[in-house]
Every structure is written in C-alpha cells, then in structure tokens.
Amino acid sequence: MTITNAKVGEYAFLRELYEDGYFPDHVVDKGREILLRLCERIETDRPADLPALYVLTHAATEEFNALEAEFEAAGSEIETTAREQIGEDFRFVAGAYGFADADHEELIATREW
C-alpha cells in the first residue's frame, strides 16, 4: 500500500538516528519500516477514536521491543536519544492522522526500552 497522507510522505522518520553513527542504518531502516506500516494500518483501519489508535500504536511499539535485540547485536541499543526520537515520531504520526490530543506516553505504553 502507498501512504496517501502528504505530511507522512514528506516526513523523515528517525532522522536523528540516521545522523548518529551509533545507530546502524540497517537496523534503523527496520524501525522506519515499523513506523510506515503503522501509517499504512491507520490509513487502512481508520481508527475511530483514541482507544482504537492505541491498539495500533501498541502493536507497533511491540515491534520496536523486538527490534531491540537487533540493535544490541549490532553494538547499539534503544537508549535515550532513540527513545526520544521514536516517541517523537509516534506523536508525529498521531497528529498527522488527526489525533493531536493523543497521550504521548499512551502511544508507546507497551515499550520495554
């Protein structure tokens, strides 16, 4: 599926991680793919309210939880910079799809990082 939201299409997901050599691009690419799949699911499922959005964001957060092992295997980890960037990108996604009032912590409540 192609993302139809113009804001999302122009957004540089995980930009700070790509700019920091501590985070391997091949693993960051997988994180970017998680966020793009989240956008696709939002466009496909069209959540009617915040609880429905949180179901989707929690599933994407679980994917990031699983990605932590790949960061570690590559000599990196989801630490402060990564946590903040990932959280910021989840907030961006929520806002881009009309959920500006989403609770920033609830978006990623299932995180283990």
Stockholm file with secondary structure:
# STOCKHOLM 1.0

chainA/1-113         MTITNAKVGEYAFLRELYEDGYFPDHVVDKGREILLRLCERIETDRPADLPALYVLTHAATEEFNALEAEFEAAGSEIETTAREQIGEDFRFVAGAYGFADADHEELIATREW
#=GR chainA/1-113 SS CCCCCHHHHHCCTTHHHHHSTTSCHHHHHHHHHHHHHHHHHHHHHCCSSHHHHHHHHHHHHHHHHHHHHHHHHTTCCCCHHHHHHHHHHHHHHHHHTTCTTCCHHHHTTTCCC
#=GC SS_cons         CCCCCHHHHHCCTTHHHHHSTTSCHHHHHHHHHHHHHHHHHHHHHCCSSHHHHHHHHHHHHHHHHHHHHHHHHTTCCCCHHHHHHHHHHHHHHHHHTTCTTCCHHHHTTTCCC
//
